[in-house]
Amino acid sequence: MKKFKDLVQSLDEKKKFKLPRGEQEVDSYMEKGAKGKKVPVVIAKKSNKFKVYVDGQELAVYKNEKEA
């Protein structure tokens, strides 16, 4: 029988960031964050705007992919 801690850990591993409707993923990678933990970074495009998501939260909006 699995313990609660094991179940929560397995669910966190399977959890993947889902983009909002209409946005298309351009690039994604892992970046070293605070305390040495790796956090996912996703760059998404919607019409002519590029959004950067860090660890599932929207960070900023840019006009082109190079700035993002």
C-alpha positions in Angstrom: 0.0 0.0 0.0 1.3 3.4 -0.9 1.7 6.2 1.6 0.1 9.6 1.2 3.5 11.2 0.6 4.3 8.8 -2.2 0.9 9.5 -3.9 1.4 13.2 -3.7 4.9 12.9 -5.2 3.7 10.7 -8.1 0.9 13.2 -8.9 3.3 16.1 -8.9 5.6 14.3 -11.4 2.7 13.6 -13.8 1.3 17.2 -13.6 2.0 19.1 -16.7 1.4 22.8 -17.4 -1.5 23.3 -19.8 -1.6 26.4 -21.9 -4.7 28.6 -22.1 -7.0 28.2 -25.2 -5.6 29.7 -28.4 -2.0 29.8 -27.3 0.6 27.7 -29.0 3.9 26.5 -27.4 7.0 27.9 -29.1 9.7 26.7 -26.7 10.1 25.1 -23.3 13.1 24.3 -21.1 14.1 23.8 -17.5 15.9 26.6 -15.7 17.7 26.5 -12.4 15.7 28.5 -9.9 15.9 29.3 -6.2 17.6 26.8 -3.9 19.0 24.9 -6.9 15.6 23.5 -8.0 14.8 23.2 -11.7 11.6 25.0 -12.8 9.9 24.7 -16.2 9.9 27.7 -18.5 7.4 27.9 -21.4 7.2 30.4 -24.2 3.8 30.6 -25.8 2.4 32.6 -28.8 -1.0 34.0 -29.3 -1.5 36.2 -32.4 1.4 38.6 -32.3 2.2 38.4 -28.6 4.6 36.1 -26.8 4.0 35.1 -23.2 6.5 33.6 -20.8 5.3 31.2 -18.1 7.6 30.2 -15.3 6.5 27.2 -13.2 2.9 27.5 -14.6 2.5 31.3 -13.8 2.5 34.0 -16.4 5.6 36.1 -16.0 5.6 38.7 -18.9 4.3 39.5 -22.4 6.7 40.4 -25.2 6.3 41.6 -28.8 8.7 39.1 -30.4 10.2 35.7 -29.6 13.7 37.0 -29.3 12.8 39.3 -26.4 10.9 36.5 -24.6 
